[in-house]
């Protein structure tokens, strides 16, 4: 399992370090959306929404990570 979740953000990609994960703000699996709170490499708190239909790979990675925390 990778140390990062890579999320498409427009034309850019964000690499979220799982060690800097702060929590799930909202996990709405019925609507296929996962919102993650994390700190970037500079320690700044961030939130990202991952949509299954827009970024299925990141959604699957986030879901696997969520399940590994149980």
PDB file with SEQRES, HELIX, SHEET and CRYST1 records, atoms N, CA, C and O in Angstrom:
SEQRES   1 A   70  UNK UNK UNK UNK UNK UNK UNK UNK UNK UNK UNK UNK UNK          
SEQRES   2 A   70  UNK UNK UNK UNK UNK UNK UNK UNK UNK UNK UNK UNK UNK          
SEQRES   3 A   70  UNK UNK UNK UNK UNK UNK UNK UNK UNK UNK UNK UNK UNK          
SEQRES   4 A   70  UNK UNK UNK UNK UNK UNK UNK UNK UNK UNK UNK UNK UNK          
SEQRES   5 A   70  UNK UNK UNK UNK UNK UNK UNK UNK UNK UNK UNK UNK UNK          
SEQRES   6 A   70  UNK UNK UNK UNK UNK                                          
HELIX    1 AA1 UNK A   18  UNK A   20  5                                   3    
HELIX    2 AA2 UNK A   29  UNK A   31  5                                   3    
HELIX    3 AA3 UNK A   56  UNK A   69  1                                  14    
SHEET    1 AA1 2 UNK A   4  UNK A   9  0                                        
SHEET    2 AA1 2 UNK A  12  UNK A  17 -1                                        
SHEET    1 AA2 3 UNK A  21  UNK A  28  0                                        
SHEET    2 AA2 3 UNK A  33  UNK A  39 -1                                        
SHEET    3 AA2 3 UNK A  45  UNK A  51 -1                                        
CRYST1    1.000    1.000    1.000  90.00  90.00  90.00 P 1           1          
ATOM      1  N   UNK A   1       0.851  -1.177   0.000  1.00  0.00           N  
ATOM      2  CA  UNK A   1       0.000   0.000   0.000  1.00  0.00           C  
ATOM      3  C   UNK A   1       0.897   1.241   0.000  1.00  0.00           C  
ATOM      4  O   UNK A   1       1.861   1.323   0.761  1.00  0.00           O  
ATOM      5  N   UNK A   2       0.575   2.176  -0.840  1.00  0.00           N  
ATOM      6  CA  UNK A   2       1.352   3.404  -0.966  1.00  0.00           C  
ATOM      7  C   UNK A   2       1.212   4.285   0.272  1.00  0.00           C  
ATOM      8  O   UNK A   2       0.205   4.236   0.979  1.00  0.00           O  
ATOM      9  N   UNK A   3       2.235   5.082   0.515  1.00  0.00           N  
ATOM     10  CA  UNK A   3       2.214   6.034   1.634  1.00  0.00           C  
ATOM     11  C   UNK A   3       1.360   7.257   1.292  1.00  0.00           C  
ATOM     12  O   UNK A   3       1.027   8.043   2.179  1.00  0.00           O  
ATOM     13  N   UNK A   4       1.005   7.423   0.023  1.00  0.00           N  
ATOM     14  CA  UNK A   4       0.280   8.603  -0.442  1.00  0.00           C  
ATOM     15  C   UNK A   4      -1.027   8.224  -1.128  1.00  0.00           C  
ATOM     16  O   UNK A   4      -1.155   7.142  -1.702  1.00  0.00           O  
ATOM     17  N   UNK A   5      -1.991   9.135  -1.058  1.00  0.00           N  
ATOM     18  CA  UNK A   5      -3.187   9.088  -1.897  1.00  0.00           C  
ATOM     19  C   UNK A   5      -3.017  10.226  -2.890  1.00  0.00           C  
ATOM     20  O   UNK A   5      -2.869  11.381  -2.491  1.00  0.00           O  
ATOM     21  N   UNK A   6      -3.036   9.909  -4.174  1.00  0.00           N  
ATOM     22  CA  UNK A   6      -2.861  10.924  -5.211  1.00  0.00           C  
ATOM     23  C   UNK A   6      -4.232  11.301  -5.750  1.00  0.00           C  
ATOM     24  O   UNK A   6      -4.973  10.452  -6.245  1.00  0.00           O  
ATOM     25  N   UNK A   7      -4.564  12.594  -5.647  1.00  0.00           N  
ATOM     26  CA  UNK A   7      -5.881  13.096  -6.022  1.00  0.00           C  
ATOM     27  C   UNK A   7      -5.729  14.099  -7.163  1.00  0.00           C  
ATOM     28  O   UNK A   7      -4.869  14.979  -7.124  1.00  0.00           O  
ATOM     29  N   UNK A   8      -6.582  13.948  -8.184  1.00  0.00           N  
ATOM     30  CA  UNK A   8      -6.608  14.907  -9.290  1.00  0.00           C  
ATOM     31  C   UNK A   8      -7.333  16.150  -8.831  1.00  0.00           C  
ATOM     32  O   UNK A   8      -8.459  16.061  -8.339  1.00  0.00           O  
ATOM     33  N   UNK A   9      -6.704  17.324  -8.982  1.00  0.00           N  
ATOM     34  CA  UNK A   9      -7.295  18.604  -8.598  1.00  0.00           C  
ATOM     35  C   UNK A   9      -7.193  19.525  -9.808  1.00  0.00           C  
ATOM     36  O   UNK A   9      -6.201  20.234  -9.980  1.00  0.00           O  
ATOM     37  N   UNK A  10      -8.226  19.508 -10.641  1.00  0.00           N  
ATOM     38  CA  UNK A  10      -8.150  20.257 -11.897  1.00  0.00           C  
ATOM     39  C   UNK A  10      -7.077  19.636 -12.773  1.00  0.00           C  
ATOM     40  O   UNK A  10      -7.120  18.442 -13.067  1.00  0.00           O  
ATOM     41  N   UNK A  11      -6.109  20.453 -13.190  1.00  0.00           N  
ATOM     42  CA  UNK A  11      -5.000  19.945 -13.997  1.00  0.00           C  
ATOM     43  C   UNK A  11      -3.830  19.465 -13.158  1.00  0.00           C  
ATOM     44  O   UNK A  11      -2.868  18.906 -13.685  1.00  0.00           O  
ATOM     45  N   UNK A  12      -3.911  19.684 -11.844  1.00  0.00           N  
ATOM     46  CA  UNK A  12      -2.821  19.316 -10.944  1.00  0.00           C  
ATOM     47  C   UNK A  12      -3.152  18.042 -10.186  1.00  0.00           C  
ATOM     48  O   UNK A  12      -4.309  17.630 -10.100  1.00  0.00           O  
ATOM     49  N   UNK A  13      -2.107  17.427  -9.639  1.00  0.00           N  
ATOM     50  CA  UNK A  13      -2.284  16.271  -8.774  1.00  0.00           C  
ATOM     51  C   UNK A  13      -1.771  16.632  -7.386  1.00  0.00           C  
ATOM     52  O   UNK A  13      -0.714  17.247  -7.240  1.00  0.00           O  
ATOM     53  N   UNK A  14      -2.534  16.241  -6.374  1.00  0.00           N  
ATOM     54  CA  UNK A  14      -2.156  16.456  -4.976  1.00  0.00           C  
ATOM     55  C   UNK A  14      -1.759  15.103  -4.410  1.00  0.00           C  
ATOM     56  O   UNK A  14      -2.490  14.125  -4.563  1.00  0.00           O  
ATOM     57  N   UNK A  15      -0.604  15.043  -3.757  1.00  0.00           N  
ATOM     58  CA  UNK A  15      -0.192  13.824  -3.073  1.00  0.00           C  
ATOM     59  C   UNK A  15      -0.417  14.032  -1.580  1.00  0.00           C  
ATOM     60  O   UNK A  15       0.235  14.869  -0.956  1.00  0.00           O  
ATOM     61  N   UNK A  16      -1.343  13.267  -1.015  1.00  0.00           N  
ATOM     62  CA  UNK A  16      -1.665  13.369   0.403  1.00  0.00           C  
ATOM     63  C   UNK A  16      -0.897  12.288   1.146  1.00  0.00           C  
ATOM     64  O   UNK A  16      -1.104  11.096   0.918  1.00  0.00           O  
ATOM     65  N   UNK A  17      -0.021  12.707   2.024  1.00  0.00           N  
ATOM     66  CA  UNK A  17       0.751  11.783   2.840  1.00  0.00           C  
ATOM     67  C   UNK A  17      -0.183  11.203   3.906  1.00  0.00           C  
ATOM     68  O   UNK A  17      -0.754  11.945   4.706  1.00  0.00           O  
ATOM     69  N   UNK A  18      -0.335   9.894   3.914  1.00  0.00           N  
ATOM     70  CA  UNK A  18      -1.254   9.256   4.860  1.00  0.00           C  
ATOM     71  C   UNK A  18      -0.824   9.486   6.306  1.00  0.00           C  
ATOM     72  O   UNK A  18      -1.658   9.441   7.211  1.00  0.00           O  
ATOM     73  N   UNK A  19       0.465   9.733   6.536  1.00  0.00           N  
ATOM     74  CA  UNK A  19       0.942  10.019   7.889  1.00  0.00           C  
ATOM     75  C   UNK A  19       0.479  11.395   8.376  1.00  0.00           C  
ATOM     76  O   UNK A  19       0.500  11.665   9.577  1.00  0.00           O  
ATOM     77  N   UNK A  20       0.062  12.268   7.447  1.00  0.00           N  
ATOM     78  CA  UNK A  20      -0.389  13.608   7.811  1.00  0.00           C  
ATOM     79  C   UNK A  20      -1.908  13.740   7.720  1.00  0.00           C  
ATOM     80  O   UNK A  20      -2.459  14.840   7.735  1.00  0.00           O  
ATOM     81  N   UNK A  21      -2.557  12.595   7.627  1.00  0.00           N  
ATOM     82  CA  UNK A  21      -4.008  12.524   7.575  1.00  0.00           C  
ATOM     83  C   UNK A  21      -4.584  12.983   8.906  1.00  0.00           C  
ATOM     84  O   UNK A  21      -4.136  12.531   9.959  1.00  0.00           O  
ATOM     85  N   UNK A  22      -5.571  13.875   8.875  1.00  0.00           N  
ATOM     86  CA  UNK A  22      -6.194  14.394  10.091  1.00  0.00           C  
ATOM     87  C   UNK A  22      -7.535  13.737  10.381  1.00  0.00           C  
ATOM     88  O   UNK A  22      -7.910  13.587  11.544  1.00  0.00           O  
ATOM     89  N   UNK A  23      -8.259  13.343   9.343  1.00  0.00           N  
ATOM     90  CA  UNK A  23      -9.551  12.701   9.555  1.00  0.00           C  
ATOM     91  C   UNK A  23     -10.450  12.828   8.346  1.00  0.00           C  
ATOM     92  O   UNK A  23     -10.181  13.588   7.415  1.00  0.00           O  
ATOM     93  N   UNK A  24     -11.509  12.076   8.385  1.00  0.00           N  
ATOM     94  CA  UNK A  24     -12.525  12.163   7.341  1.00  0.00           C  
ATOM     95  C   UNK A  24     -13.542  13.197   7.781  1.00  0.00           C  
ATOM     96  O   UNK A  24     -14.199  13.029   8.808  1.00  0.00           O  
ATOM     97  N   UNK A  25     -13.672  14.249   7.021  1.00  0.00           N  
ATOM     98  CA  UNK A  25     -14.655  15.288   7.311  1.00  0.00           C  
ATOM     99  C   UNK A  25     -16.047  14.737   7.034  1.00  0.00           C  
ATOM    100  O   UNK A  25     -16.974  14.924   7.823  1.00  0.00           O  
ATOM    101  N   UNK A  26     -16.176  14.061   5.910  1.00  0.00           N  
ATOM    102  CA  UNK A  26     -17.472  13.534   5.503  1.00  0.00           C  
ATOM    103  C   UNK A  26     -17.223  12.361   4.582  1.00  0.00           C  
ATOM    104  O   UNK A  26     -16.450  12.456   3.629  1.00  0.00           O  
ATOM    105  N   UNK A  27     -17.865  11.287   4.865  1.00  0.00           N  
ATOM    106  CA  UNK A  27     -17.773  10.119   3.990  1.00  0.00           C  
ATOM    107  C   UNK A  27     -19.189   9.785   3.556  1.00  0.00           C  
ATOM    108  O   UNK A  27     -19.927   9.114   4.277  1.00  0.00           O  
ATOM    109  N   UNK A  28     -19.563  10.254   2.378  1.00  0.00           N  
ATOM    110  CA  UNK A  28     -20.895  10.029   1.855  1.00  0.00           C  
ATOM    111  C   UNK A  28     -20.797   9.017   0.719  1.00  0.00           C  
ATOM    112  O   UNK A  28     -20.773   9.377  -0.458  1.00  0.00           O  
ATOM    113  N   UNK A  29     -20.741   7.742   1.102  1.00  0.00           N  
ATOM    114  CA  UNK A  29     -20.552   6.705   0.094  1.00  0.00           C  
ATOM    115  C   UNK A  29     -21.783   6.536  -0.790  1.00  0.00           C  
ATOM    116  O   UNK A  29     -21.672   6.044  -1.913  1.00  0.00           O  
ATOM    117  N   UNK A  30     -22.963   6.942  -0.294  1.00  0.00           N  
ATOM    118  CA  UNK A  30     -24.166   6.874  -1.130  1.00  0.00           C  
ATOM    119  C   UNK A  30     -24.056   7.805  -2.323  1.00  0.00           C  
ATOM    120  O   UNK A  30     -24.583   7.508  -3.395  1.00  0.00           O  
ATOM    121  N   UNK A  31     -23.364   8.944  -2.141  1.00  0.00           N  
ATOM    122  CA  UNK A  31     -23.166   9.884  -3.238  1.00  0.00           C  
ATOM    123  C   UNK A  31     -21.774   9.752  -3.838  1.00  0.00           C  
ATOM    124  O   UNK A  31     -21.392  10.547  -4.697  1.00  0.00           O  
ATOM    125  N   UNK A  32     -21.006   8.748  -3.390  1.00  0.00           N  
ATOM    126  CA  UNK A  32     -19.666   8.466  -3.906  1.00  0.00           C  
ATOM    127  C   UNK A  32     -18.713   9.646  -3.746  1.00  0.00           C  
ATOM    128  O   UNK A  32     -18.001  10.020  -4.678  1.00  0.00           O  
ATOM    129  N   UNK A  33     -18.716  10.228  -2.533  1.00  0.00           N  
ATOM    130  CA  UNK A  33     -17.833  11.344  -2.203  1.00  0.00           C  
ATOM    131  C   UNK A  33     -17.140  11.040  -0.871  1.00  0.00           C  
ATOM    132  O   UNK A  33     -17.780  10.615   0.091  1.00  0.00           O  
ATOM    133  N   UNK A  34     -15.824  11.263  -0.833  1.00  0.00           N  
ATOM    134  CA  UNK A  34     -15.065  11.174   0.400  1.00  0.00           C  
ATOM    135  C   UNK A  34     -14.336  12.500   0.578  1.00  0.00           C  
ATOM    136  O   UNK A  34     -13.658  12.965  -0.337  1.00  0.00           O  
ATOM    137  N   UNK A  35     -14.475  13.112   1.756  1.00  0.00           N  
ATOM    138  CA  UNK A  35     -13.752  14.347   2.069  1.00  0.00           C  
ATOM    139  C   UNK A  35     -12.684  14.033   3.112  1.00  0.00           C  
ATOM    140  O   UNK A  35     -12.979  13.467   4.165  1.00  0.00           O  
ATOM    141  N   UNK A  36     -11.454  14.401   2.812  1.00  0.00           N  
ATOM    142  CA  UNK A  36     -10.329  14.138   3.705  1.00  0.00           C  
ATOM    143  C   UNK A  36      -9.765  15.432   4.261  1.00  0.00           C  
ATOM    144  O   UNK A  36      -9.669  16.434   3.553  1.00  0.00           O  
ATOM    145  N   UNK A  37      -9.398  15.406   5.515  1.00  0.00           N  
ATOM    146  CA  UNK A  37      -8.655  16.514   6.126  1.00  0.00           C  
ATOM    147  C   UNK A  37      -7.225  16.017   6.320  1.00  0.00           C  
ATOM    148  O   UNK A  37      -7.000  14.894   6.772  1.00  0.00           O  
ATOM    149  N   UNK A  38      -6.269  16.870   5.971  1.00  0.00           N  
ATOM    150  CA  UNK A  38      -4.861  16.494   6.073  1.00  0.00           C  
ATOM    151  C   UNK A  38      -4.019  17.747   6.213  1.00  0.00           C  
ATOM    152  O   UNK A  38      -4.512  18.862   6.044  1.00  0.00           O  
ATOM    153  N   UNK A  39      -2.751  17.557   6.522  1.00  0.00           N  
ATOM    154  CA  UNK A  39      -1.791  18.660   6.538  1.00  0.00           C  
ATOM    155  C   UNK A  39      -0.885  18.512   5.325  1.00  0.00           C  
ATOM    156  O   UNK A  39      -0.422  17.414   5.018  1.00  0.00           O  
ATOM    157  N   UNK A  40      -0.633  19.636   4.630  1.00  0.00           N  
ATOM    158  CA  UNK A  40       0.304  19.572   3.514  1.00  0.00           C  
ATOM    159  C   UNK A  40       1.731  19.515   4.056  1.00  0.00           C  
ATOM    160  O   UNK A  40       1.935  19.489   5.270  1.00  0.00           O  
ATOM    161  N   UNK A  41       2.702  19.496   3.173  1.00  0.00           N  
ATOM    162  CA  UNK A  41       4.103  19.372   3.590  1.00  0.00           C  
ATOM    163  C   UNK A  41       4.586  20.540   4.427  1.00  0.00           C  
ATOM    164  O   UNK A  41       5.613  20.439   5.098  1.00  0.00           O  
ATOM    165  N   UNK A  42       3.858  21.652   4.394  1.00  0.00           N  
ATOM    166  CA  UNK A  42       4.215  22.826   5.198  1.00  0.00           C  
ATOM    167  C   UNK A  42       3.445  22.886   6.512  1.00  0.00           C  
ATOM    168  O   UNK A  42       3.561  23.863   7.253  1.00  0.00           O  
ATOM    169  N   UNK A  43       2.654  21.842   6.812  1.00  0.00           N  
ATOM    170  CA  UNK A  43       1.891  21.799   8.050  1.00  0.00           C  
ATOM    171  C   UNK A  43       0.596  22.586   8.018  1.00  0.00           C  
ATOM    172  O   UNK A  43      -0.023  22.814   9.058  1.00  0.00           O  
ATOM    173  N   UNK A  44       0.184  23.001   6.829  1.00  0.00           N  
ATOM    174  CA  UNK A  44      -1.044  23.789   6.686  1.00  0.00           C  
ATOM    175  C   UNK A  44      -2.232  22.830   6.527  1.00  0.00           C  
ATOM    176  O   UNK A  44      -2.208  21.960   5.656  1.00  0.00           O  
ATOM    177  N   UNK A  45      -3.277  22.982   7.365  1.00  0.00           N  
ATOM    178  CA  UNK A  45      -4.456  22.115   7.251  1.00  0.00           C  
ATOM    179  C   UNK A  45      -5.176  22.335   5.914  1.00  0.00           C  
ATOM    180  O   UNK A  45      -5.354  23.468   5.466  1.00  0.00           O  
ATOM    181  N   UNK A  46      -5.576  21.243   5.303  1.00  0.00           N  
ATOM    182  CA  UNK A  46      -6.278  21.278   4.014  1.00  0.00           C  
ATOM    183  C   UNK A  46      -7.422  20.279   4.045  1.00  0.00           C  
ATOM    184  O   UNK A  46      -7.421  19.348   4.851  1.00  0.00           O  
ATOM    185  N   UNK A  47      -8.396  20.473   3.170  1.00  0.00           N  
ATOM    186  CA  UNK A  47      -9.493  19.523   2.973  1.00  0.00           C  
ATOM    187  C   UNK A  47      -9.628  19.291   1.474  1.00  0.00           C  
ATOM    188  O   UNK A  47      -9.559  20.230   0.681  1.00  0.00           O  
ATOM    189  N   UNK A  48      -9.820  18.043   1.099  1.00  0.00           N  
ATOM    190  CA  UNK A  48     -10.014  17.709  -0.305  1.00  0.00           C  
ATOM    191  C   UNK A  48     -11.225  16.781  -0.419  1.00  0.00           C  
ATOM    192  O   UNK A  48     -11.405  15.878   0.399  1.00  0.00           O  
ATOM    193  N   UNK A  49     -12.051  17.014  -1.442  1.00  0.00           N  
ATOM    194  CA  UNK A  49     -13.174  16.124  -1.734  1.00  0.00           C  
ATOM    195  C   UNK A  49     -12.770  15.241  -2.901  1.00  0.00           C  
ATOM    196  O   UNK A  49     -12.230  15.713  -3.902  1.00  0.00           O  
ATOM    197  N   UNK A  50     -13.039  13.956  -2.755  1.00  0.00           N  
ATOM    198  CA  UNK A  50     -12.718  12.990  -3.806  1.00  0.00           C  
ATOM    199  C   UNK A  50     -14.039  12.418  -4.322  1.00  0.00           C  
ATOM    200  O   UNK A  50     -14.808  11.821  -3.568  1.00  0.00           O  
ATOM    201  N   UNK A  51     -14.286  12.609  -5.607  1.00  0.00           N  
ATOM    202  CA  UNK A  51     -15.508  12.142  -6.250  1.00  0.00           C  
ATOM    203  C   UNK A  51     -15.196  10.880  -7.038  1.00  0.00           C  
ATOM    204  O   UNK A  51     -14.281  10.862  -7.862  1.00  0.00           O  
ATOM    205  N   UNK A  52     -15.960   9.823  -6.781  1.00  0.00           N  
ATOM    206  CA  UNK A  52     -15.712   8.540  -7.437  1.00  0.00           C  
ATOM    207  C   UNK A  52     -15.788   8.653  -8.959  1.00  0.00           C  
ATOM    208  O   UNK A  52     -14.977   8.051  -9.663  1.00  0.00           O  
ATOM    209  N   UNK A  53     -16.749   9.413  -9.469  1.00  0.00           N  
ATOM    210  CA  UNK A  53     -16.915   9.504 -10.920  1.00  0.00           C  
ATOM    211  C   UNK A  53     -15.827  10.351 -11.585  1.00  0.00           C  
ATOM    212  O   UNK A  53     -15.541  10.163 -12.767  1.00  0.00           O  
ATOM    213  N   UNK A  54     -15.216  11.283 -10.841  1.00  0.00           N  
ATOM    214  CA  UNK A  54     -14.183  12.147 -11.415  1.00  0.00           C  
ATOM    215  C   UNK A  54     -12.772  11.593 -11.219  1.00  0.00           C  
ATOM    216  O   UNK A  54     -11.889  11.825 -12.045  1.00  0.00           O  
ATOM    217  N   UNK A  55     -12.563  10.860 -10.121  1.00  0.00           N  
ATOM    218  CA  UNK A  55     -11.225  10.345  -9.802  1.00  0.00           C  
ATOM    219  C   UNK A  55     -11.360   8.979  -9.131  1.00  0.00           C  
ATOM    220  O   UNK A  55     -11.122   8.843  -7.931  1.00  0.00           O  
ATOM    221  N   UNK A  56     -11.747   7.960  -9.921  1.00  0.00           N  
ATOM    222  CA  UNK A  56     -12.023   6.642  -9.339  1.00  0.00           C  
ATOM    223  C   UNK A  56     -10.816   5.996  -8.654  1.00  0.00           C  
ATOM    224  O   UNK A  56     -10.982   5.266  -7.677  1.00  0.00           O  
ATOM    225  N   UNK A  57      -9.626   6.253  -9.147  1.00  0.00           N  
ATOM    226  CA  UNK A  57      -8.431   5.672  -8.530  1.00  0.00           C  
ATOM    227  C   UNK A  57      -8.200   6.246  -7.144  1.00  0.00           C  
ATOM    228  O   UNK A  57      -7.961   5.496  -6.197  1.00  0.00           O  
ATOM    229  N   UNK A  58      -8.267   7.560  -7.009  1.00  0.00           N  
ATOM    230  CA  UNK A  58      -8.091   8.205  -5.703  1.00  0.00           C  
ATOM    231  C   UNK A  58      -9.207   7.800  -4.745  1.00  0.00           C  
ATOM    232  O   UNK A  58      -8.970   7.601  -3.554  1.00  0.00           O  
ATOM    233  N   UNK A  59     -10.421   7.680  -5.269  1.00  0.00           N  
ATOM    234  CA  UNK A  59     -11.550   7.279  -4.433  1.00  0.00           C  
ATOM    235  C   UNK A  59     -11.295   5.888  -3.867  1.00  0.00           C  
ATOM    236  O   UNK A  59     -11.513   5.650  -2.679  1.00  0.00           O  
ATOM    237  N   UNK A  60     -10.837   4.971  -4.711  1.00  0.00           N  
ATOM    238  CA  UNK A  60     -10.547   3.608  -4.267  1.00  0.00           C  
ATOM    239  C   UNK A  60      -9.418   3.599  -3.238  1.00  0.00           C  
ATOM    240  O   UNK A  60      -9.490   2.869  -2.249  1.00  0.00           O  
ATOM    241  N   UNK A  61      -8.372   4.404  -3.461  1.00  0.00           N  
ATOM    242  CA  UNK A  61      -7.265   4.493  -2.507  1.00  0.00           C  
ATOM    243  C   UNK A  61      -7.746   5.031  -1.156  1.00  0.00           C  
ATOM    244  O   UNK A  61      -7.372   4.505  -0.108  1.00  0.00           O  
ATOM    245  N   UNK A  62      -8.573   6.076  -1.183  1.00  0.00           N  
ATOM    246  CA  UNK A  62      -9.101   6.660   0.048  1.00  0.00           C  
ATOM    247  C   UNK A  62      -9.997   5.672   0.783  1.00  0.00           C  
ATOM    248  O   UNK A  62      -9.949   5.575   2.009  1.00  0.00           O  
ATOM    249  N   UNK A  63     -10.812   4.940   0.032  1.00  0.00           N  
ATOM    250  CA  UNK A  63     -11.696   3.957   0.637  1.00  0.00           C  
ATOM    251  C   UNK A  63     -10.890   2.820   1.270  1.00  0.00           C  
ATOM    252  O   UNK A  63     -11.200   2.386   2.379  1.00  0.00           O  
ATOM    253  N   UNK A  64      -9.867   2.341   0.578  1.00  0.00           N  
ATOM    254  CA  UNK A  64      -8.988   1.309   1.135  1.00  0.00           C  
ATOM    255  C   UNK A  64      -8.316   1.815   2.415  1.00  0.00           C  
ATOM    256  O   UNK A  64      -8.214   1.084   3.400  1.00  0.00           O  
ATOM    257  N   UNK A  65      -7.862   3.061   2.395  1.00  0.00           N  
ATOM    258  CA  UNK A  65      -7.223   3.645   3.568  1.00  0.00           C  
ATOM    259  C   UNK A  65      -8.220   3.726   4.725  1.00  0.00           C  
ATOM    260  O   UNK A  65      -7.878   3.384   5.856  1.00  0.00           O  
ATOM    261  N   UNK A  66      -9.437   4.172   4.455  1.00  0.00           N  
ATOM    262  CA  UNK A  66     -10.477   4.245   5.474  1.00  0.00           C  
ATOM    263  C   UNK A  66     -10.708   2.877   6.103  1.00  0.00           C  
ATOM    264  O   UNK A  66     -10.797   2.753   7.324  1.00  0.00           O  
ATOM    265  N   UNK A  67     -10.805   1.863   5.270  1.00  0.00           N  
ATOM    266  CA  UNK A  67     -11.053   0.514   5.771  1.00  0.00           C  
ATOM    267  C   UNK A  67      -9.861  -0.018   6.574  1.00  0.00           C  
ATOM    268  O   UNK A  67     -10.042  -0.809   7.499  1.00  0.00           O  
ATOM    269  N   UNK A  68      -8.665   0.405   6.229  1.00  0.00           N  
ATOM    270  CA  UNK A  68      -7.482  -0.056   6.975  1.00  0.00           C  
ATOM    271  C   UNK A  68      -7.419   0.551   8.372  1.00  0.00           C  
ATOM    272  O   UNK A  68      -6.723   0.025   9.241  1.00  0.00           O  
ATOM    273  N   UNK A  69      -8.136   1.650   8.601  1.00  0.00           N  
ATOM    274  CA  UNK A  69      -8.142   2.302   9.913  1.00  0.00           C  
ATOM    275  C   UNK A  69      -9.105   1.636  10.893  1.00  0.00           C  
ATOM    276  O   UNK A  69      -9.024   1.868  12.099  1.00  0.00           O  
ATOM    277  N   UNK A  70      -9.997   0.826  10.389  1.00  0.00           N  
ATOM    278  CA  UNK A  70     -11.000   0.177  11.256  1.00  0.00           C  
ATOM    279  C   UNK A  70     -10.367  -0.864  12.143  1.00  0.00           C  
ATOM    280  O   UNK A  70     -11.060  -1.506  12.934  1.00  0.00           O  
TER     281      UNK A  70                                                      
END                                                                             
